[in-house]
Amino acid sequence: MPAHFNPTTDHRWIVSRVAFFLGIGLMVLVYMGILVTAFIRWLAEGVAVGLFGAIGLDVHQNPQWLYPLLAYVGCFALPVIAFLPVLAALALTWKSPHRIVVFRRFHTRYESRVLRRIAAQFFGRFGHVFTLADSQIHQRLWLRIPVVLGQLSFLQFHLQTVHSERGLGRLRRLLGRRWRLNLNWMVSFRKIFPVVSSDEFWQPCVEALLENADLVVMDISSLSDSLDWEIAQCSRRGLLPKTVLLIHQDHAADGDARRETFEKQLGPAMESLFRYGDKGVERRDDLLDRIAEILAPPGRWEGRTPVWQVMATIAATLMTALAVTAGGLGLAAPYLDPYTTGLSSPIKSQVLTSFYQIDNQAILSRLMSMDPEWTLSALRKSASDGYGRALMALAEVGETRDIGLMVNRISALTSSDDEQAWTRLIRWPNVKSDALLKLVQRLGRPAFDPLLQAIASAPRLAYDGSLYREYIWPYGKDLEAARFEPLLACPNQFGRFLVALELGSRKDPRAIPNLLEIVRQAPSRGLGTTAAELLNGYPRIPLRQLPMLDPYILGADEAAERATRLAAASDNVYLARILRNPPGGTGQSLLKILVEYERDEEPGLTQRARALLAGASAAWLRSLFSDHSGEVRLNAARVFAERGDPGALAVLLAAPKMETECEAANGKGSYPCNYYVVWAVEGLELLRARLRPPRRLAVDTAAIAGLPETMLASLVQLASQAGDEETANRVRQTATR
């Protein structure tokens, strides 16, 4: 067996190295596992938000701090809990570790780096190596703060700066705790314990370290007064025979008088002088043999380690690790196990977070029983920030004052470019629009007036049929109209539609513009039909109120038709003013209804329509000749025919080329047809009856080609009536081909 082999420490050296690298590996594995899990969760949450968040479904995302917290808890607690029993057993079995003290000159960057490597490689495996700390050899910042890197620093050697007698006493007590130092040694990579000391107390620290020292290592490459004093202390304690000297090879040849003085002081220790350089120490085997020779006797530890001290150390270590773990898991509990946390945690904020995670009513009930005022305040704050589950919770436990909050929140969510955003959202569970309906239904009639007030002041709010049908109509149908009048000037769609339906059922003329708006926008077929039916039941409208039809009467949709019928049933003066000079390309529905009335068999209605059409602007009618609808073009041409003006003859002759479809007799499907030909023949006959000859008809030969026989016959009669025999002959020739 080689003289330098030490079987009592080599196995501990190996185990400590294995434990250190296993701890590093475990830390890396935990971090990688947490990071991969976090990435997958983040990706899944991102996809969920992309798929469901865009359509209004409330998707919760875990906070970003959750994953680093879990990684830290895992790295802090798991290695301590896993390795502490093994390390503690090894630390207890090492009965006589040696105390090794290293002296060197401070703040020598190069020598300190090499000496640190030599001390860890040759001396650290035999016992506890102590040295005074400086800028080159010190404990790393992340090891001085145990909570930074978890298990890498939690069991490391820690000592605050010795700058008082109290600190010196703490150092002496620490040096007497063999088992604790053994445990520190097990988890240390360099196996060096640096002691931080103030300038005033460095000498008492050295004296404390030299007590019971088994080996002294002294670097004499750089000489100083401090080193001189340390040599004197070793000599006084008889430690020079147990001293190993190291010197850098660049200083070995120095022969100044001071070095000679040092060598005389060292005496027998000079026999243990070893040189080192960039590649390490020279005569490695000799150095190991010398160390083994000095440390052949067991270490000079006195007495046995008290059992209570061991148990207290283990308990404190485990309790601290478990406390950190419990604290971290406690912070993450609402996200890891929201159900259990929500039903058992005494912390209100955790219970609230758990409710937000899983939307469980039992958790909400428990939270209300803990502190209802705090709960409502927290829910209102989250609801104001747009959190859907807070709104849904207020629907279950909120008060009448929460109605305005919900309406304002829904108003903010209504897109300025999409008036139907809220209507689209009500198809999904746990979204904002359901909350308001649930709240007012739960509160009943006391919620009615606050709801109307909130709706009246909301800048944007799309119509919600469910809220109207299931709450507003049942509670408001028997109320006086004055309760709804503030909504007449409402800035949002819901308020205008609501007052239209309520006042419209009472035949209040003030509701007509809003009913026409419903018909025009038609957010749902049923609502549009209801508004149209209410408009049908209106009696004659006073002339002074007819201008409220102005925004609708010149359109091309059903709302314009409804406005025209209301105006025609009331007074011709209003329509005559409208027809005097309408903008070009507008009023298609107005023209359609008047032509329809003009065709009617009721004399009074027909005469009124003809009188109105007779005063219509010719420029306006001519602008409708280019409308995309064939019906509109033929209606405008009929008015020209009624006036005896052949200027619309080209429109009438183009009727056979207009494509239309007719419904099948059984109501299933449709087929191509052209009922416009009948209208064109009517127009030709009307023009013939109203035309005053002689008139020259500007009929293009190409327009005659392909006309049906009925139209050709009517055109021949029209040309003859006009006295235009040339056109009549051309038409006859075309008909005989």
NORKA-V944845 format. One record per backbone hydrogen bond with DSSP energy under -1.0 kcal/mol. NH is the residue of the N-H (numbers start at 1). CO is the residue of the C=O. Records with the same first field share a line. If there is no record, write none. Layout:
# NORKA-V944845
NH = CO ; CO
This chain:
# NORKA-V944845
5 = 2
9 = 6
10 = 6
13 = 9
14 = 10
15 = 11
16 = 12
17 = 13
18 = 14
19 = 15
20 = 16
21 = 17
22 = 18
23 = 19
24 = 20
25 = 21
26 = 22
27 = 23
28 = 24
29 = 25
30 = 26
31 = 27
32 = 28
33 = 29
34 = 30
35 = 31
36 = 32
37 = 33
38 = 34
39 = 35
40 = 36
41 = 37
42 = 38
43 = 39
44 = 40
45 = 41
46 = 42
47 = 43
48 = 44
49 = 45
50 = 46
51 = 47
52 = 48
56 = 53
57 = 52
66 = 63
69 = 65
70 = 66
71 = 67
72 = 68
73 = 69
74 = 70
75 = 71
76 = 72
77 = 73
78 = 74
81 = 77
82 = 78
83 = 79
84 = 80
87 = 83
88 = 84
89 = 85
90 = 86
91 = 87
92 = 88
93 = 89
95 = 93
98 = 126
100 = 128
101 = 215
102 = 130
103 = 217
112 = 108
113 = 109
114 = 110
115 = 111
116 = 112
117 = 113
118 = 114
119 = 115
120 = 116
121 = 117
122 = 118
123 = 119
124 = 119
126 = 123
128 = 98
130 = 100
131 = 193
133 = 195
134 = 137
144 = 140
145 = 141
148 = 145
151 = 75
152 = 149
153 = 150
154 = 150
162 = 196
163 = 161
168 = 164
169 = 165
170 = 166
171 = 167
172 = 168
173 = 169
174 = 170
175 = 171
177 = 174
178 = 176
181 = 177
182 = 178
183 = 179
184 = 180
185 = 181
186 = 182
187 = 183
193 = 129
195 = 131
198 = 162
205 = 201
206 = 202
207 = 203
208 = 204
209 = 205
210 = 206
213 = 210
214 = 99
215 = 99
216 = 242
217 = 101
218 = 244
219 = 103
220 = 246
228 = 224
229 = 225
230 = 226
231 = 227
232 = 228
233 = 229
234 = 230
235 = 231
236 = 232
237 = 233
238 = 235
239 = 234
243 = 240
244 = 216
245 = 272
246 = 218
247 = 274
249 = 276
251 = 248
254 = 251
260 = 256
261 = 257
262 = 258
263 = 259
264 = 260
265 = 261
266 = 262
267 = 263
269 = 266
270 = 267
271 = 268
272 = 269
273 = 270
274 = 245
276 = 247
277 = 280
280 = 277
282 = 275
287 = 283
288 = 284
289 = 285
290 = 286
291 = 287
292 = 288
293 = 289
294 = 290
295 = 291
310 = 306
311 = 307
312 = 308
313 = 309
314 = 310
315 = 311
316 = 312
317 = 313
318 = 314
319 = 315
320 = 316
321 = 317
322 = 318
323 = 319
324 = 320
325 = 321
326 = 322
327 = 323
328 = 324
329 = 325
330 = 326
331 = 327
332 = 328
333 = 329
335 = 332
336 = 332
337 = 333
341 = 337
342 = 338
343 = 339
345 = 341
351 = 347
352 = 348
353 = 349
354 = 350
355 = 351
356 = 352
357 = 353
358 = 354
359 = 355
364 = 360
365 = 361
366 = 362
367 = 363
368 = 364
369 = 365
370 = 366
371 = 367
375 = 371
376 = 372
377 = 373
378 = 374
379 = 375
380 = 376
381 = 377
382 = 378
383 = 379
384 = 380
385 = 381
386 = 383
387 = 382
391 = 387
392 = 388
393 = 389
394 = 390
395 = 391
397 = 393
398 = 394
402 = 399
403 = 400
406 = 402
407 = 403
408 = 404
409 = 405
410 = 406
411 = 407
412 = 408
413 = 409
414 = 410
421 = 418
424 = 420
425 = 421
426 = 422
427 = 424
428 = 425
437 = 433
438 = 434
439 = 435
440 = 436
441 = 437
442 = 438
443 = 439
444 = 440
447 = 444
448 = 445
451 = 447
452 = 448
453 = 449
454 = 450
455 = 451
456 = 452
457 = 453
468 = 464
469 = 465
470 = 466
471 = 467
472 = 467
473 = 468
475 = 471
476 = 472
477 = 473
479 = 476
483 = 480
484 = 481
487 = 484
488 = 485
490 = 487
494 = 461
496 = 492
497 = 493
498 = 494
499 = 495
500 = 496
501 = 497
502 = 498
503 = 499
504 = 500
505 = 501
507 = 504
508 = 503
511 = 508
512 = 509
515 = 511
516 = 512
517 = 513
518 = 514
519 = 515
520 = 516
521 = 517
522 = 518
528 = 524
529 = 525
530 = 526
531 = 527
532 = 528
533 = 529
534 = 530
535 = 531
536 = 532
538 = 535
545 = 542
548 = 545
549 = 546
550 = 547
552 = 549
553 = 549
555 = 552
561 = 557
562 = 558
563 = 559
564 = 560
565 = 561
566 = 562
567 = 563
568 = 564
569 = 565
570 = 567
571 = 567
576 = 572
577 = 573
578 = 574
579 = 575
586 = 583
587 = 554
589 = 555
591 = 587
592 = 588
593 = 589
594 = 590
595 = 591
596 = 592
597 = 593
598 = 594
599 = 595
606 = 602
607 = 603
608 = 604
609 = 605
610 = 606
611 = 607
612 = 608
613 = 609
614 = 610
616 = 613
617 = 579
621 = 617
622 = 618
623 = 619
625 = 622
627 = 624
633 = 629
634 = 630
635 = 631
636 = 632
637 = 633
638 = 634
639 = 635
640 = 636
641 = 637
642 = 638
643 = 639
644 = 641
645 = 640
649 = 646
652 = 648
653 = 649
654 = 650
655 = 652
657 = 654
658 = 655
660 = 673
662 = 671
664 = 669
667 = 664
671 = 662
673 = 660
679 = 675
680 = 676
681 = 677
682 = 678
683 = 679
684 = 680
685 = 681
686 = 682
687 = 683
688 = 684
689 = 685
690 = 686
691 = 687
695 = 722
699 = 697
704 = 700
705 = 701
707 = 704
712 = 708
713 = 709
714 = 710
715 = 711
716 = 712
717 = 713
718 = 714
719 = 715
720 = 716
721 = 717
722 = 718
724 = 719
728 = 724
729 = 725
730 = 726
731 = 727
732 = 728
733 = 729
734 = 730
735 = 731
736 = 732
